[in-house]
């Protein structure tokens, strides 16, 4: 019983962690993109 439970839990946990990693990567990409836009806007504003 315990082995079957572990086999079922591992793929779900792995998929869950992969989903979290994807979300973190997307958030980092979006924040980086926003930061680039802010920097370019500041450069234009300073000129």
C-alpha positions as CSV (number, residue, x, y, z in Angstrom):
1,X,0.0,0.0,0.0
2,X,2.7,2.5,1.0
3,X,4.7,1.8,-2.2
4,X,1.7,2.4,-4.4
5,X,1.0,5.6,-2.6
6,X,4.5,6.8,-3.1
7,X,4.5,6.0,-6.8
8,X,1.3,8.0,-7.2
9,X,2.6,11.0,-5.1
10,X,6.0,11.4,-6.8
11,X,4.8,12.3,-10.3
12,X,2.2,14.7,-8.9
13,X,4.8,16.4,-6.7
14,X,7.2,16.6,-9.6
15,X,4.6,18.1,-11.9
16,X,3.7,20.6,-9.1
17,X,7.3,21.6,-8.7
18,X,7.7,22.0,-12.5
19,X,4.6,24.2,-12.5
20,X,6.1,26.4,-9.8
21,X,9.4,26.7,-11.7
22,X,7.5,27.7,-14.8
23,X,5.5,30.3,-12.9
24,X,8.7,31.7,-11.3
25,X,10.4,31.8,-14.7
26,X,7.5,33.7,-16.2
27,X,7.4,36.1,-13.3
28,X,11.1,36.8,-13.6
29,X,10.8,37.3,-17.4
30,X,7.9,39.7,-17.0
31,X,9.6,41.7,-14.2
32,X,12.8,41.9,-16.3
33,X,10.8,43.0,-19.3
34,X,9.0,45.7,-17.3
35,X,12.4,46.8,-15.8
36,X,13.8,47.2,-19.3
37,X,10.8,49.3,-20.4
38,X,11.1,51.5,-17.3
39,X,14.9,52.0,-18.0
40,X,14.2,53.0,-21.6
41,X,11.4,55.4,-20.5
42,X,13.7,57.0,-18.0
43,X,16.4,57.4,-20.6
44,X,14.0,59.1,-23.0
45,X,12.7,61.3,-20.2
46,X,16.2,62.4,-19.1
47,X,16.9,63.4,-22.7
